[in-house]
Amino acid sequence: MAVDWTREENTVVVSEYLTMLEQELSKQAYVKSAANQRVQQLTRRSKGSVEFKFANVSAALRDIHAPYIDGYKPRGNYQADLARALDDALSSRPQLVELMRSEVTDGAMPRVDIQWDVAEPPEVSFTASRRRPTPLHTDFVALEAANRQLGLAGELLVLDRERLRLRKAGRPDLAEAVRHVSVEDGDGAGFDIQSWTVDEHPRHIEVKTTRRGITWPMIVSRNEVEVSRDLWDSYVLARVYHFRRPRVGLYELQGSVDETCVLEPDTWRALPRGA
């Protein structure tokens, strides 16, 4: 039977993980196996147990909408004490918090000469994305979603991809008809790009862009959900991820957003009920 990690052990694994994350966000090289070995030496835990615990830290960070190490896919059902050790460590690492902020707020230049890494949508459970109280006081998912320069750069990539797809399919006429709706008409339409299938059926594409990995959460508006219901047979949610890498990731969700995504209410518009 597995024995829970002690607070001392959790503190060790969190410290090692955050050091790697700080190095990753500051574009420094690091060796994961060396970090694993250091934790093994201090905790007497196995290599596999340490790797699993690193993945738990990723989940705990994602649950507070904070950047995590791409190479450690989040694994939920972590100890409450691990989350407490993480909160304590984050409170004493202001430089890491600033690196997290820069990661999601820095401007984005338009990308050229890329390759697409098209993938199937990931399977992520509802509880894995549920946000818990945090000492960070910052929702980094929402902060990145508000990065209009990054969002526009992702839209331009998908716009070019749609036009190229139609030209390669022998439909240059439809390629010319693809419109960047959010730029030409404003961002209230509930989608960013009006495109077409090769047999002339519409594709209404909403683009969500991140520098983070495939499991990083995204923000969708009430308007986007409602429009996706109305246009369910033509609506496409295009998730662009790993934006800064040479191979930019992409997956698509076709249909109503409340059918293709697990939606978690995050904020509410409120007015007083009165006496």
Buried (B, 14 or more C-beta within 10 A) or exposed (E): EEEEBEEEBBBBBBBBBBBBBBBBBEEEEEEBEEBBBBBBEBBEBEEEBBBBBBBBBBBBBBBBBBBBBBEBBBBBEBBEBBBBBBBBBBEEBEEBBEBBBEBBBEEBEEBEEBEEBEEEEEEBEEEBBEBEEBEBEBBBBBBBBEBEEBBBBBBBBBBBBBBEBBBEBEBEEBBEBBBBBBBEEEBEBBBBBBBBBEEEEEBBBBBBBBBBBBBBBBBBBEEBBBBBBEBBEBBBBBBBBBBEBEEBBBBBBBBBBBEBBEEEEEEEEEEEEEE
